[in-house]
């Protein structure tokens, strides 16, 4: 007589609370726990967050900048502060209409002309009846374009053969260069931050960071464009502060 050994499948134990089969869940606590970021990766993530915020801010300011109306100041500090706020160049002008007939023409035909006066997002003006000795500007009228950080860009003096439209185009040109330079800087920082986070998260070494090259081109200087300019001119220094000689207003 043969005997057979049968194995029976035991039903799953019922959950006393619900009466349904009790499901045994695998403990995933150990699997879900991730190692904290290294200090380097944490710093890279913060750098990426800051870079993205800077890009968002730039895009917002770029849109608002195009609507900024030109404004002339008689106080250098206020002019540069306004220019820095919007990242616009400063057109510094030495003009004294009461004693200079050419200055009268310059202000009437150029400064107060439609193309220049309505060139939105192009410049902030600083006008003074005091010479600009720091830059050897002794003739009048005379003008020079500066970055918001008071770095000289290019002479922009009065030339009777140059129409107002030409001045407006030049102002727009250098305004666009400032914006382009700023955009390259924030874009470069954002792209590198993304690469840095990706590399460190994958356990790879940090990529080499590209040097921050100066994108601005050095403009050739023409000694004939302003008196006293030449190879022996002393090093350029920031614009000096001039006292506001107008009592009623600091704007033009």
ZADO-1210 file (C-alpha; in nm, 4 decimals, padded with zeros to 6 digits):
<atoms>
<atom x="00.0000" y="00.0000" z="00.0000" code="UNK" pos="1"/>
<atom x="00.1515" y="00.3315" z="-00.1120" code="UNK" pos="2"/>
<atom x="00.1257" y="00.6463" z="00.0842" code="UNK" pos="3"/>
<atom x="00.1332" y="00.9952" z="-00.0738" code="UNK" pos="4"/>
<atom x="00.2447" y="01.3051" z="00.0975" code="UNK" pos="5"/>
<atom x="00.0348" y="01.6057" z="-00.0077" code="UNK" pos="6"/>
<atom x="00.1337" y="01.9689" z="00.0511" code="UNK" pos="7"/>
<atom x="-00.1579" y="02.2014" z="00.0966" code="UNK" pos="8"/>
<atom x="-00.1378" y="02.5734" z="00.0395" code="UNK" pos="9"/>
<atom x="-00.2278" y="02.7515" z="00.3579" code="UNK" pos="10"/>
<atom x="-00.4561" y="03.0518" z="00.3155" code="UNK" pos="11"/>
<atom x="-00.3214" y="03.3889" z="00.4180" code="UNK" pos="12"/>
<atom x="-00.4052" y="03.4929" z="00.7669" code="UNK" pos="13"/>
<atom x="-00.6953" y="03.7275" z="00.7848" code="UNK" pos="14"/>
<atom x="-00.6533" y="04.0781" z="00.9148" code="UNK" pos="15"/>
<atom x="-00.8578" y="04.0778" z="01.2326" code="UNK" pos="16"/>
<atom x="-00.9502" y="04.4434" z="01.1807" code="UNK" pos="17"/>
<atom x="-01.0980" y="04.4026" z="00.8333" code="UNK" pos="18"/>
<atom x="-01.1391" y="04.0296" z="00.7849" code="UNK" pos="19"/>
<atom x="-00.9426" y="04.0486" z="00.4583" code="UNK" pos="20"/>
<atom x="-00.6132" y="03.8696" z="00.3937" code="UNK" pos="21"/>
<atom x="-00.3230" y="04.0435" z="00.5606" code="UNK" pos="22"/>
<atom x="-00.0673" y="04.1723" z="00.3169" code="UNK" pos="23"/>
<atom x="00.2853" y="04.1724" z="00.4424" code="UNK" pos="24"/>
<atom x="00.4609" y="04.4827" z="00.3104" code="UNK" pos="25"/>
<atom x="00.8304" y="04.4865" z="00.2520" code="UNK" pos="26"/>
<atom x="01.0133" y="04.7274" z="00.4708" code="UNK" pos="27"/>
<atom x="01.1457" y="04.9898" z="00.2336" code="UNK" pos="28"/>
<atom x="01.2788" y="05.2240" z="00.4979" code="UNK" pos="29"/>
<atom x="01.6354" y="05.1309" z="00.4223" code="UNK" pos="30"/>
<atom x="01.5801" y="05.1681" z="00.0479" code="UNK" pos="31"/>
<atom x="01.4074" y="05.5057" z="00.0768" code="UNK" pos="32"/>
<atom x="01.6763" y="05.6596" z="00.2894" code="UNK" pos="33"/>
<atom x="01.9146" y="05.8581" z="00.0709" code="UNK" pos="34"/>
<atom x="02.2527" y="05.9768" z="00.1722" code="UNK" pos="35"/>
<atom x="02.2518" y="06.3540" z="00.2324" code="UNK" pos="36"/>
<atom x="02.4157" y="06.5763" z="-00.0262" code="UNK" pos="37"/>
<atom x="02.7836" y="06.6412" z="00.0192" code="UNK" pos="38"/>
<atom x="02.8742" y="06.9988" z="00.1125" code="UNK" pos="39"/>
<atom x="03.0007" y="07.0504" z="-00.2427" code="UNK" pos="40"/>
<atom x="02.6757" y="06.9284" z="-00.4011" code="UNK" pos="41"/>
<atom x="02.4634" y="07.1282" z="-00.1572" code="UNK" pos="42"/>
<atom x="02.6612" y="07.4409" z="-00.2457" code="UNK" pos="43"/>
<atom x="02.6231" y="07.3648" z="-00.6163" code="UNK" pos="44"/>
<atom x="02.2455" y="07.3278" z="-00.5804" code="UNK" pos="45"/>
<atom x="02.2280" y="07.6648" z="-00.4046" code="UNK" pos="46"/>
<atom x="02.4432" y="07.8188" z="-00.6761" code="UNK" pos="47"/>
<atom x="02.2052" y="07.6848" z="-00.9398" code="UNK" pos="48"/>
<atom x="01.9060" y="07.8234" z="-00.7514" code="UNK" pos="49"/>
<atom x="02.0703" y="08.1645" z="-00.7282" code="UNK" pos="50"/>
<atom x="02.1667" y="08.1558" z="-01.0968" code="UNK" pos="51"/>
<atom x="01.8096" y="08.0785" z="-01.1985" code="UNK" pos="52"/>
<atom x="01.6821" y="08.3618" z="-00.9793" code="UNK" pos="53"/>
<atom x="01.9332" y="08.5981" z="-01.1416" code="UNK" pos="54"/>
<atom x="01.8165" y="08.4941" z="-01.4876" code="UNK" pos="55"/>
<atom x="01.4508" y="08.5464" z="-01.3932" code="UNK" pos="56"/>
<atom x="01.5358" y="08.8899" z="-01.2556" code="UNK" pos="57"/>
<atom x="01.7314" y="08.9803" z="-01.5681" code="UNK" pos="58"/>
<atom x="01.4440" y="08.8865" z="-01.7984" code="UNK" pos="59"/>
<atom x="01.2011" y="09.0913" z="-01.5892" code="UNK" pos="60"/>
<atom x="01.4312" y="09.3948" z="-01.5821" code="UNK" pos="61"/>
<atom x="01.5066" y="09.3639" z="-01.9532" code="UNK" pos="62"/>
<atom x="01.1394" y="09.4063" z="-02.0336" code="UNK" pos="63"/>
<atom x="01.1007" y="09.7002" z="-01.7961" code="UNK" pos="64"/>
<atom x="01.4209" y="09.8662" z="-01.9181" code="UNK" pos="65"/>
<atom x="01.2853" y="09.9132" z="-02.2686" code="UNK" pos="66"/>
<atom x="01.0219" y="10.1494" z="-02.1259" code="UNK" pos="67"/>
<atom x="01.2587" y="10.3713" z="-01.9258" code="UNK" pos="68"/>
<atom x="01.2401" y="10.7288" z="-02.0503" code="UNK" pos="69"/>
<atom x="01.5592" y="10.9343" z="-02.0810" code="UNK" pos="70"/>
<atom x="01.6106" y="11.1715" z="-01.7924" code="UNK" pos="71"/>
<atom x="01.8739" y="11.4390" z="-01.7440" code="UNK" pos="72"/>
<atom x="02.0286" y="11.5055" z="-01.4038" code="UNK" pos="73"/>
<atom x="02.2439" y="11.7890" z="-01.2786" code="UNK" pos="74"/>
<atom x="02.3851" y="11.5730" z="-01.0007" code="UNK" pos="75"/>
<atom x="02.6360" y="11.3050" z="-01.1094" code="UNK" pos="76"/>
<atom x="02.5682" y="11.0676" z="-00.8197" code="UNK" pos="77"/>
<atom x="02.1937" y="11.0677" z="-00.8852" code="UNK" pos="78"/>
<atom x="02.2470" y="11.0126" z="-01.2570" code="UNK" pos="79"/>
<atom x="02.4746" y="10.7129" z="-01.2054" code="UNK" pos="80"/>
<atom x="02.2461" y="10.5685" z="-00.9389" code="UNK" pos="81"/>
<atom x="01.9535" y="10.5818" z="-01.1810" code="UNK" pos="82"/>
<atom x="02.1671" y="10.4315" z="-01.4571" code="UNK" pos="83"/>
<atom x="02.2818" y="10.1464" z="-01.2347" code="UNK" pos="84"/>
<atom x="01.9224" y="10.0739" z="-01.1378" code="UNK" pos="85"/>
<atom x="01.8323" y="10.0100" z="-01.5021" code="UNK" pos="86"/>
<atom x="02.1768" y="09.9077" z="-01.6349" code="UNK" pos="87"/>
<atom x="02.1869" y="10.1966" z="-01.8810" code="UNK" pos="88"/>
<atom x="02.4820" y="10.4045" z="-01.9981" code="UNK" pos="89"/>
<atom x="02.5266" y="10.7611" z="-01.8760" code="UNK" pos="90"/>
<atom x="02.5739" y="11.0399" z="-02.1267" code="UNK" pos="91"/>
<atom x="02.7778" y="11.3046" z="-01.9445" code="UNK" pos="92"/>
<atom x="02.7608" y="11.6446" z="-02.1108" code="UNK" pos="93"/>
<atom x="02.9430" y="11.9697" z="-02.0435" code="UNK" pos="94"/>
<atom x="02.7231" y="12.2494" z="-02.1733" code="UNK" pos="95"/>
<atom x="02.6778" y="12.6139" z="-02.0790" code="UNK" pos="96"/>
<atom x="02.4168" y="12.7764" z="-02.3064" code="UNK" pos="97"/>
<atom x="02.4268" y="13.1242" z="-02.1415" code="UNK" pos="98"/>
<atom x="02.7898" y="13.1665" z="-02.2473" code="UNK" pos="99"/>
<atom x="02.8047" y="12.9380" z="-02.5513" code="UNK" pos="100"/>
<atom x="02.6042" y="12.9690" z="-02.8710" code="UNK" pos="101"/>
<atom x="02.7117" y="12.6224" z="-02.9873" code="UNK" pos="102"/>
<atom x="02.5806" y="12.4772" z="-02.6599" code="UNK" pos="103"/>
<atom x="02.2442" y="12.6340" z="-02.7367" code="UNK" pos="104"/>
<atom x="02.2395" y="12.4600" z="-03.0749" code="UNK" pos="105"/>
<atom x="02.3550" y="12.1326" z="-02.9182" code="UNK" pos="106"/>
<atom x="02.0780" y="12.1287" z="-02.6589" code="UNK" pos="107"/>
<atom x="01.8119" y="12.2420" z="-02.9040" code="UNK" pos="108"/>
<atom x="01.9081" y="12.0289" z="-03.2050" code="UNK" pos="109"/>
<atom x="02.0360" y="11.7175" z="-03.0278" code="UNK" pos="110"/>
<atom x="01.9501" y="11.6825" z="-02.6578" code="UNK" pos="111"/>
<atom x="01.5951" y="11.8124" z="-02.6931" code="UNK" pos="112"/>
<atom x="01.5332" y="11.6655" z="-03.0362" code="UNK" pos="113"/>
<atom x="01.2651" y="11.4010" z="-03.0855" code="UNK" pos="114"/>
<atom x="01.4965" y="11.1059" z="-03.1699" code="UNK" pos="115"/>
<atom x="01.7189" y="11.1617" z="-02.8638" code="UNK" pos="116"/>
<atom x="01.4563" y="11.2848" z="-02.6199" code="UNK" pos="117"/>
<atom x="01.2262" y="10.9899" z="-02.6941" code="UNK" pos="118"/>
<atom x="01.4929" y="10.7171" z="-02.7123" code="UNK" pos="119"/>
<atom x="01.3485" y="10.4896" z="-02.4429" code="UNK" pos="120"/>
<atom x="01.5812" y="10.2425" z="-02.2758" code="UNK" pos="121"/>
<atom x="01.8872" y="10.4151" z="-02.4239" code="UNK" pos="122"/>
<atom x="02.0604" y="10.6320" z="-02.1635" code="UNK" pos="123"/>
<atom x="02.0524" y="10.8448" z="-01.8500" code="UNK" pos="124"/>
<atom x="02.1864" y="11.1981" z="-01.8895" code="UNK" pos="125"/>
<atom x="02.4117" y="11.4045" z="-01.6673" code="UNK" pos="126"/>
<atom x="02.4538" y="11.7667" z="-01.7741" code="UNK" pos="127"/>
<atom x="02.6725" y="12.0295" z="-01.6080" code="UNK" pos="128"/>
<atom x="02.7949" y="12.3808" z="-01.6820" code="UNK" pos="129"/>
<atom x="03.1210" y="12.2870" z="-01.5101" code="UNK" pos="130"/>
<atom x="03.4081" y="12.1450" z="-01.7192" code="UNK" pos="131"/>
<atom x="03.5054" y="11.7819" z="-01.6760" code="UNK" pos="132"/>
<atom x="03.8755" y="11.8261" z="-01.5930" code="UNK" pos="133"/>
<atom x="03.9207" y="11.4629" z="-01.4956" code="UNK" pos="134"/>
<atom x="03.8856" y="11.3770" z="-01.8643" code="UNK" pos="135"/>
<atom x="04.0594" y="11.6838" z="-02.0078" code="UNK" pos="136"/>
<atom x="03.7309" y="11.8215" z="-02.1376" code="UNK" pos="137"/>
<atom x="03.7861" y="12.1953" z="-02.1583" code="UNK" pos="138"/>
<atom x="03.5938" y="12.2799" z="-02.4748" code="UNK" pos="139"/>
<atom x="03.2170" y="12.3071" z="-02.4782" code="UNK" pos="140"/>
<atom x="02.9843" y="12.1542" z="-02.5548" code="UNK" pos="141"/>
<atom x="03.1294" y="11.8107" z="-02.4958" code="UNK" pos="142"/>
<atom x="02.9958" y="11.4666" z="-02.4091" code="UNK" pos="143"/>
<atom x="03.1248" y="11.1265" z="-02.3042" code="UNK" pos="144"/>
<atom x="02.9417" y="10.7973" z="-02.2576" code="UNK" pos="145"/>
<atom x="02.9982" y="10.5916" z="-01.9403" code="UNK" pos="146"/>
<atom x="02.8833" y="10.2568" z="-01.8043" code="UNK" pos="147"/>
<atom x="02.6686" y="10.2613" z="-01.4886" code="UNK" pos="148"/>
<atom x="02.9894" y="10.1744" z="-01.2985" code="UNK" pos="149"/>
<atom x="03.1521" y="10.4977" z="-01.4210" code="UNK" pos="150"/>
<atom x="03.3793" y="10.3292" z="-01.6728" code="UNK" pos="151"/>
<atom x="03.4340" y="10.5403" z="-01.9885" code="UNK" pos="152"/>
<atom x="03.2942" y="10.3939" z="-02.3098" code="UNK" pos="153"/>
<atom x="03.3395" y="10.6448" z="-02.5900" code="UNK" pos="154"/>
<atom x="03.3375" y="11.0202" z="-02.6558" code="UNK" pos="155"/>
<atom x="03.0016" y="11.1451" z="-02.7750" code="UNK" pos="156"/>
<atom x="03.0628" y="11.5182" z="-02.8286" code="UNK" pos="157"/>
<atom x="02.8617" y="11.7624" z="-03.0332" code="UNK" pos="158"/>
<atom x="02.9247" y="11.7449" z="-03.4060" code="UNK" pos="159"/>
<atom x="02.7160" y="11.9738" z="-03.6230" code="UNK" pos="160"/>
<atom x="02.7439" y="11.7308" z="-03.9148" code="UNK" pos="161"/>
<atom x="02.5876" y="11.4480" z="-03.7132" code="UNK" pos="162"/>
<atom x="02.2057" y="11.4525" z="-03.7057" code="UNK" pos="163"/>
<atom x="02.0049" y="11.3771" z="-03.3938" code="UNK" pos="164"/>
<atom x="01.9058" y="11.0404" z="-03.5343" code="UNK" pos="165"/>
<atom x="02.2719" y="10.9407" z="-03.5392" code="UNK" pos="166"/>
<atom x="02.3103" y="11.0274" z="-03.1708" code="UNK" pos="167"/>
<atom x="02.0000" y="10.8273" z="-03.0839" code="UNK" pos="168"/>
<atom x="02.1281" y="10.5263" z="-03.2773" code="UNK" pos="169"/>
<atom x="02.4659" y="10.5424" z="-03.1048" code="UNK" pos="170"/>
<atom x="02.3018" y="10.5625" z="-02.7624" code="UNK" pos="171"/>
<atom x="02.0804" y="10.2639" z="-02.8439" code="UNK" pos="172"/>
<atom x="02.3822" y="10.0725" z="-02.9739" code="UNK" pos="173"/>
<atom x="02.5785" y="10.1008" z="-02.6524" code="UNK" pos="174"/>
<atom x="02.2739" y="10.0383" z="-02.4395" code="UNK" pos="175"/>
<atom x="02.2225" y="09.7131" z="-02.6296" code="UNK" pos="176"/>
<atom x="02.5870" y="09.6189" z="-02.5713" code="UNK" pos="177"/>
<atom x="02.5476" y="09.6598" z="-02.1961" code="UNK" pos="178"/>
<atom x="02.2365" y="09.4400" z="-02.1984" code="UNK" pos="179"/>
<atom x="02.4053" y="09.1801" z="-02.4172" code="UNK" pos="180"/>
<atom x="02.7045" y="09.1649" z="-02.1861" code="UNK" pos="181"/>
<atom x="02.4848" y="09.1217" z="-01.8793" code="UNK" pos="182"/>
<atom x="02.2802" y="08.8523" z="-02.0533" code="UNK" pos="183"/>
<atom x="02.5961" y="08.6583" z="-02.1429" code="UNK" pos="184"/>
<atom x="02.7090" y="08.6716" z="-01.7806" code="UNK" pos="185"/>
<atom x="02.3860" y="08.5401" z="-01.6299" code="UNK" pos="186"/>
<atom x="02.3488" y="08.2785" z="-01.9037" code="UNK" pos="187"/>
<atom x="02.7036" y="08.1529" z="-01.8563" code="UNK" pos="188"/>
<atom x="02.6517" y="08.1247" z="-01.4808" code="UNK" pos="189"/>
<atom x="02.3219" y="07.9385" z="-01.5207" code="UNK" pos="190"/>
<atom x="02.4595" y="07.6892" z="-01.7749" code="UNK" pos="191"/>
<atom x="02.7692" y="07.6172" z="-01.5688" code="UNK" pos="192"/>
<atom x="02.5645" y="07.5711" z="-01.2506" code="UNK" pos="193"/>
<atom x="02.3506" y="07.3099" z="-01.4257" code="UNK" pos="194"/>
<atom x="02.6609" y="07.1203" z="-01.5425" code="UNK" pos="195"/>
<atom x="02.8140" y="07.1420" z="-01.1960" code="UNK" pos="196"/>
<atom x="02.5092" y="06.9948" z="-01.0186" code="UNK" pos="197"/>
<atom x="02.4763" y="06.7157" z="-01.2754" code="UNK" pos="198"/>
<atom x="02.8430" y="06.6206" z="-01.2455" code="UNK" pos="199"/>
<atom x="02.8564" y="06.6193" z="-00.8656" code="UNK" pos="200"/>
<atom x="02.5255" y="06.4301" z="-00.8399" code="UNK" pos="201"/>
<atom x="02.6729" y="06.1599" z="-01.0657" code="UNK" pos="202"/>
<atom x="02.9882" y="06.1382" z="-00.8560" code="UNK" pos="203"/>
<atom x="03.1996" y="06.3005" z="-01.1239" code="UNK" pos="204"/>
<atom x="03.4532" y="06.5795" z="-01.0746" code="UNK" pos="205"/>
<atom x="03.3384" y="06.9380" z="-01.1162" code="UNK" pos="206"/>
<atom x="03.3701" y="07.0636" z="-01.4747" code="UNK" pos="207"/>
<atom x="03.6195" y="07.3350" z="-01.5473" code="UNK" pos="208"/>
<atom x="03.4624" y="07.6776" z="-01.5263" code="UNK" pos="209"/>
<atom x="03.5018" y="07.9055" z="-01.8248" code="UNK" pos="210"/>
<atom x="03.6792" y="08.2358" z="-01.7550" code="UNK" pos="211"/>
<atom x="03.4657" y="08.5457" z="-01.7336" code="UNK" pos="212"/>
<atom x="03.6064" y="08.7313" z="-02.0299" code="UNK" pos="213"/>
<atom x="03.5419" y="09.0979" z="-02.0787" code="UNK" pos="214"/>
<atom x="03.3077" y="09.1212" z="-02.3756" code="UNK" pos="215"/>
<atom x="03.3373" y="09.4967" z="-02.4145" code="UNK" pos="216"/>
<atom x="03.5511" y="09.6061" z="-02.7053" code="UNK" pos="217"/>
<atom x="03.8065" y="09.8793" z="-02.6488" code="UNK" pos="218"/>
<atom x="03.7096" y="10.1762" z="-02.8596" code="UNK" pos="219"/>
<atom x="03.9832" y="10.3535" z="-03.0575" code="UNK" pos="220"/>
<atom x="04.0313" y="10.7034" z="-02.9315" code="UNK" pos="221"/>
<atom x="04.0591" y="10.9991" z="-03.1640" code="UNK" pos="222"/>
<atom x="04.2608" y="11.2862" z="-03.0127" code="UNK" pos="223"/>
<atom x="04.0763" y="11.5303" z="-03.2393" code="UNK" pos="224"/>
<atom x="03.7459" y="11.4398" z="-03.0764" code="UNK" pos="225"/>
<atom x="03.8271" y="11.6182" z="-02.7547" code="UNK" pos="226"/>
<atom x="04.0887" y="11.8744" z="-02.6483" code="UNK" pos="227"/>
<atom x="04.3739" y="11.7591" z="-02.4305" code="UNK" pos="228"/>
<atom x="04.3380" y="11.3908" z="-02.5171" code="UNK" pos="229"/>
<atom x="04.6500" y="11.2038" z="-02.6178" code="UNK" pos="230"/>
<atom x="04.8965" y="10.9284" z="-02.5276" code="UNK" pos="231"/>
<atom x="05.0250" y="11.1231" z="-02.2259" code="UNK" pos="232"/>
<atom x="04.6813" y="11.1604" z="-02.0713" code="UNK" pos="233"/>
<atom x="04.6764" y="11.0459" z="-01.7055" code="UNK" pos="234"/>
<atom x="04.4982" y="10.7190" z="-01.6185" code="UNK" pos="235"/>
<atom x="04.1219" y="10.7363" z="-01.6298" code="UNK" pos="236"/>
<atom x="03.9468" y="10.7583" z="-01.2973" code="UNK" pos="237"/>
<atom x="03.5797" y="10.7526" z="-01.1942" code="UNK" pos="238"/>
<atom x="03.3697" y="11.0585" z="-01.2635" code="UNK" pos="239"/>
<atom x="03.4119" y="11.3242" z="-00.9929" code="UNK" pos="240"/>
<atom x="03.1079" y="11.4549" z="-00.8112" code="UNK" pos="241"/>
<atom x="02.9971" y="11.8021" z="-00.9100" code="UNK" pos="242"/>
<atom x="02.7906" y="12.0244" z="-00.6888" code="UNK" pos="243"/>
<atom x="02.4385" y="12.0836" z="-00.8121" code="UNK" pos="244"/>
<atom x="02.4299" y="12.4513" z="-00.8969" code="UNK" pos="245"/>
<atom x="02.0563" y="12.4482" z="-00.9658" code="UNK" pos="246"/>
<atom x="01.8510" y="12.5200" z="-00.6557" code="UNK" pos="247"/>
<atom x="01.5077" y="12.4324" z="-00.7921" code="UNK" pos="248"/>
<atom x="01.5660" y="12.0874" z="-00.9409" code="UNK" pos="249"/>
<atom x="01.8335" y="11.8246" z="-00.9893" code="UNK" pos="250"/>
<atom x="01.6967" y="11.7206" z="-01.3259" code="UNK" pos="251"/>
<atom x="01.7234" y="11.8802" z="-01.6655" code="UNK" pos="252"/>
</atoms>
